[in-house]
Structure formats: structure tokens, C-alpha cells
Amino acid sequence: MGIEIANNSSSKCKEDDLVSAAAFALNKMGIHPDSDLSITIVDEAEIEALHIQWMDLPGPTDVLSFPMDEMKPFSASKGPGIIGDIVLCPEFAAKQALNHSVEDELALLTIHGVLHLLGFDHALAEEEKAMFHLQDETLAQWKAEK
């Protein structure tokens, strides 16, 4: 996978772990290995501005996903593509990481973002159950192989 990561925040992150988690999730979901993904790490003010601009929702959030080529799971046979962009906010993630580390929360959010890029959603209860199960399963498998 071609995964670019840029830390534009004041937070230090284990960027290699985020790239590894994203690559693991994409491989598990059968995405062509020559596909491209971008991860950007930002401060709360920047993610809040993006949240308002693109989602029309007030306040900061933990992760935003911007799909590009409408790639779907198990589409490797269709060739490589540009998967999209994930934007993470460690400051916001730290507020949610009550029973685990911020690094674990960021890995979870990275996988969450990948699933959104591949068309998964959690607007409905059934979708949420399926997506969060897949997210938790993928995170556990990644941690076990890490």
C-alpha cells in the first residue's frame, strides 16, 4: 500500500503504527496492494474547521474520512486506486481513550476511517453493529500480529 502520513499537529504519535494499522485493514478488506491512502494528523482547531466545512456539524471530532475512488471491499481484481484521506485528531482522541492508551485509540480510529473509506457506515443500528464488530475484530487481529 502507498500510505502517506503527515503530522500537522503538536502531538507526537506513533505514525508507523497508524500506517501499519491502515495497511492491515486494507489488506484484510481485499484492497489492491498498489492503492494509495493519505493520513493527516491535525490539532483540534483544524479538525473542527473541517468538520464544519464538510459535515456541517459543529465542534471538533476524532476522525474524518474523505473517500476518493469509491473503492469497495474485496475489489483488488479491479486494480489499484486512490482510496482517500483520513484526518485524525489526537487531542480529541485523548478525551475518548478512557480505558486504553491514546495510541490504541488512534489505531482504532485509523481502522474506523479505513472502513468509512470503503463504504461502511454506522447511521443505522444494524450498520453500526456490523461496522463496529468488523472494526474491533480488525484491531484485535492487527494487535495480535503486530
C-alpha positions as a LaTeX table, in Angstrom:
\begin{tabular}{lrrr}
\hline
Residue & $x$ (\AA) & $y$ (\AA) & $z$ (\AA) \\
\hline
Met1 & 0.00 & 0.00 & 0.00 \\
Gly2 & 1.14 & 3.50 & $-0.69$ \\
Ile3 & 0.25 & 5.20 & 2.58 \\
Glu4 & 1.43 & 8.75 & 3.18 \\
Ile5 & 1.21 & 10.23 & 6.65 \\
Ala6 & 1.68 & 13.84 & 7.72 \\
Asn7 & 1.63 & 15.05 & 11.29 \\
Asn8 & 0.49 & 18.67 & 11.20 \\
Ser9 & $-0.40$ & 18.66 & 14.89 \\
Ser10 & 1.50 & 19.50 & 18.03 \\
Ser11 & 1.00 & 15.89 & 19.25 \\
Lys12 & 3.58 & 13.17 & 18.95 \\
Cys13 & 2.15 & 9.96 & 17.51 \\
Lys14 & 3.45 & 6.53 & 16.62 \\
Glu15 & 3.00 & 7.20 & 12.92 \\
Asp16 & 4.43 & 3.82 & 11.91 \\
Asp17 & 1.70 & 2.10 & 13.95 \\
Leu18 & $-1.02$ & 4.13 & 12.21 \\
Val19 & 0.38 & 3.23 & 8.79 \\
Ser20 & 0.62 & $-0.41$ & 9.86 \\
Ala21 & $-2.98$ & $-0.47$ & 11.16 \\
Ala22 & $-4.28$ & 1.13 & 7.96 \\
Ala23 & $-2.32$ & $-1.27$ & 5.74 \\
Phe24 & $-3.54$ & $-4.25$ & 7.77 \\
Ala25 & $-7.17$ & $-3.15$ & 7.47 \\
Leu26 & $-6.85$ & $-2.51$ & 3.74 \\
Asn27 & $-5.21$ & $-5.90$ & 3.15 \\
Lys28 & $-7.89$ & $-7.62$ & 5.23 \\
Met29 & $-10.56$ & $-5.89$ & 3.16 \\
Gly30 & $-9.02$ & $-7.10$ & $-0.11$ \\
Ile31 & $-7.89$ & $-3.75$ & $-1.48$ \\
His32 & $-5.31$ & $-3.84$ & $-4.28$ \\
Pro33 & $-1.82$ & $-3.53$ & $-2.74$ \\
Asp34 & $-0.82$ & $-0.70$ & $-5.11$ \\
Ser35 & $-3.64$ & 1.55 & $-3.89$ \\
Asp36 & $-2.95$ & 4.88 & $-2.19$ \\
Leu37 & $-4.15$ & 6.33 & 1.10 \\
Ser38 & $-3.34$ & 9.56 & 2.93 \\
Ile39 & $-3.44$ & 10.07 & 6.70 \\
Thr40 & $-3.17$ & 13.56 & 8.16 \\
Ile41 & $-2.89$ & 14.25 & 11.88 \\
Val42 & $-4.21$ & 17.65 & 12.95 \\
Asp43 & $-4.97$ & 19.71 & 16.03 \\
Glu44 & $-8.50$ & 20.29 & 17.34 \\
Ala45 & $-8.95$ & 23.68 & 15.68 \\
Glu46 & $-8.20$ & 22.26 & 12.23 \\
Ile47 & $-10.43$ & 19.20 & 12.57 \\
Glu48 & $-13.21$ & 21.43 & 13.89 \\
Ala49 & $-12.94$ & 23.64 & 10.79 \\
Leu50 & $-13.02$ & 20.55 & 8.54 \\
His51 & $-15.95$ & 19.10 & 10.50 \\
Ile52 & $-17.95$ & 22.28 & 9.96 \\
Gln53 & $-16.92$ & 22.69 & 6.32 \\
Trp54 & $-17.51$ & 19.13 & 5.13 \\
Met55 & $-20.06$ & 17.67 & 7.55 \\
Asp56 & $-21.88$ & 20.87 & 8.53 \\
Leu57 & $-21.55$ & 19.78 & 12.17 \\
Pro58 & $-20.30$ & 22.00 & 14.99 \\
Gly59 & $-17.30$ & 21.24 & 17.15 \\
Pro60 & $-14.26$ & 19.03 & 16.77 \\
Thr61 & $-14.35$ & 15.28 & 16.14 \\
Asp62 & $-11.92$ & 12.37 & 16.34 \\
Val63 & $-11.67$ & 11.22 & 12.71 \\
Leu64 & $-12.89$ & 12.28 & 9.29 \\
Ser65 & $-12.77$ & 10.20 & 6.12 \\
Phe66 & $-12.81$ & 11.50 & 2.57 \\
Pro67 & $-13.21$ & 8.68 & 0.01 \\
Met68 & $-11.85$ & 9.19 & $-3.49$ \\
Asp69 & $-12.32$ & 6.31 & $-5.94$ \\
Glu70 & $-15.32$ & 4.66 & $-4.25$ \\
Met71 & $-13.32$ & 1.52 & $-3.61$ \\
Lys72 & $-15.22$ & $-1.38$ & $-2.09$ \\
Pro73 & $-14.04$ & $-4.34$ & $-0.03$ \\
Phe74 & $-12.54$ & $-7.22$ & $-2.00$ \\
Ser75 & $-12.06$ & $-5.14$ & $-5.14$ \\
Ala76 & $-8.37$ & $-5.95$ & $-5.65$ \\
Ser77 & $-9.13$ & $-7.59$ & $-9.00$ \\
Lys78 & $-10.27$ & $-4.21$ & $-10.33$ \\
Gly79 & $-6.76$ & $-2.85$ & $-9.85$ \\
Pro80 & $-5.28$ & $-0.08$ & $-7.70$ \\
Gly81 & $-6.95$ & 3.19 & $-6.91$ \\
Ile82 & $-6.84$ & 6.20 & $-4.66$ \\
Ile83 & $-8.64$ & 5.13 & $-1.52$ \\
Gly84 & $-8.92$ & 8.57 & 0.03 \\
Asp85 & $-7.88$ & 10.63 & 3.02 \\
Ile86 & $-8.20$ & 10.07 & 6.75 \\
Val87 & $-7.82$ & 13.01 & 9.15 \\
Leu88 & $-7.12$ & 12.19 & 12.81 \\
Cys89 & $-7.13$ & 14.42 & 15.88 \\
Pro90 & $-5.02$ & 13.08 & 18.77 \\
Glu91 & $-6.24$ & 15.83 & 21.15 \\
Phe92 & $-9.84$ & 14.73 & 20.69 \\
Ala93 & $-8.89$ & 11.05 & 20.72 \\
Ala94 & $-7.18$ & 11.53 & 24.10 \\
Lys95 & $-10.52$ & 12.57 & 25.61 \\
Gln96 & $-12.07$ & 9.28 & 24.46 \\
Ala97 & $-9.23$ & 6.96 & 25.48 \\
Leu98 & $-10.51$ & 6.22 & 28.96 \\
Asn99 & $-9.62$ & 2.52 & 29.29 \\
His100 & $-6.67$ & 2.38 & 26.89 \\
Ser101 & $-3.84$ & 4.48 & 25.53 \\
Val102 & $-4.18$ & 7.35 & 23.07 \\
Glu103 & $-2.08$ & 5.30 & 20.65 \\
Asp104 & $-4.61$ & 2.45 & 20.85 \\
Glu105 & $-7.43$ & 4.93 & 20.28 \\
Leu106 & $-5.67$ & 6.38 & 17.23 \\
Ala107 & $-5.15$ & 2.88 & 15.79 \\
Leu108 & $-8.85$ & 2.15 & 16.31 \\
Leu109 & $-9.79$ & 5.46 & 14.67 \\
Thr110 & $-7.48$ & 4.72 & 11.75 \\
Ile111 & $-9.25$ & 1.41 & 11.14 \\
His112 & $-12.59$ & 3.16 & 11.61 \\
Gly113 & $-11.57$ & 5.71 & 8.98 \\
Val114 & $-10.48$ & 2.99 & 6.55 \\
Leu115 & $-13.85$ & 1.26 & 6.89 \\
His116 & $-15.64$ & 4.54 & 6.15 \\
Leu117 & $-13.48$ & 4.99 & 3.04 \\
Leu118 & $-14.62$ & 1.57 & 1.87 \\
Gly119 & $-18.30$ & 2.40 & 2.25 \\
Phe120 & $-19.10$ & 1.21 & 5.76 \\
Asp121 & $-21.30$ & 3.44 & 7.90 \\
His122 & $-22.98$ & 3.48 & 11.29 \\
Ala123 & $-26.01$ & 5.69 & 10.73 \\
Leu124 & $-28.43$ & 2.82 & 11.40 \\
Ala125 & $-28.26$ & 0.41 & 14.34 \\
Glu126 & $-27.67$ & $-2.63$ & 12.10 \\
Glu127 & $-24.89$ & $-0.84$ & 10.21 \\
Glu128 & $-23.29$ & 0.26 & 13.45 \\
Lys129 & $-23.29$ & $-3.26$ & 14.86 \\
Ala130 & $-21.69$ & $-4.68$ & 11.70 \\
Met131 & $-19.14$ & $-1.89$ & 11.29 \\
Phe132 & $-18.06$ & $-1.79$ & 14.93 \\
His133 & $-17.75$ & $-5.59$ & 15.04 \\
Leu134 & $-15.51$ & $-5.52$ & 11.95 \\
Gln135 & $-13.54$ & $-2.59$ & 13.40 \\
Asp136 & $-12.95$ & $-4.34$ & 16.73 \\
Glu137 & $-12.09$ & $-7.65$ & 15.05 \\
Thr138 & $-9.61$ & $-5.95$ & 12.70 \\
Leu139 & $-7.98$ & $-4.03$ & 15.54 \\
Ala140 & $-7.60$ & $-7.19$ & 17.62 \\
Gln141 & $-6.10$ & $-9.11$ & 14.67 \\
Trp142 & $-3.69$ & $-6.25$ & 13.91 \\
Lys143 & $-2.57$ & $-6.09$ & 17.54 \\
Ala144 & $-2.06$ & $-9.86$ & 17.63 \\
Glu145 & 0.15 & $-9.75$ & 14.52 \\
Lys146 & 1.99 & $-6.52$ & 15.40 \\
\hline
\end{tabular}
